[in-house]
């Protein structure tokens, strides 16, 4: 993990008692999954604002349990090593709406700063100033050009995020089939009905129109070209069905 530059202590959650290892893919139901895992650990749903604070959520990192214990858990055949992914088209709309939409391009915001740092490497024609925010088309150009560089996990290739750590996953769920796929995790943890009630409500949703509305043929082609590995590995269709919009 360290040799590959993977931030295990940020993106891996460990529940030793339940023998669960979760590889977090941002903008792919990660807040919902972490909330459910925290409930498994504490027995009650956590407040939304503490889900990413390990001391409050009960979710441990590899460093928290120690290298030896983590290695044993990874190699244990009774451990479920899992992640969740999302249609790349929808994931980019969610990332843009949550991190960029309506924000002036001025220093001081984590994601705007990332954009400003790498913008010149992509295209100088992209906006660089407070006079207007980053449109979805501008964001697609930026994200597609940097998806392989690891500048931010919210638009990094999902295939890189689930393969980079070198942990063989037993199960990869899809956000589009979340209610059924999370049952696989809950069954492994022998969770009762009270835990399953959380599955029906997605947390931390971005607010935007249906993702299909944001795409032109040209934008879809740009995303598919940059994220083809995600489409292929996780079985998402290249075509955008407007009937679902």
Order of alpha helices (4+ residues) and beta strands (2+ residues): alpha-beta-beta-alpha-alpha-alpha-alpha-beta-alpha-alpha-alpha-alpha-beta-alpha-alpha-alpha-alpha
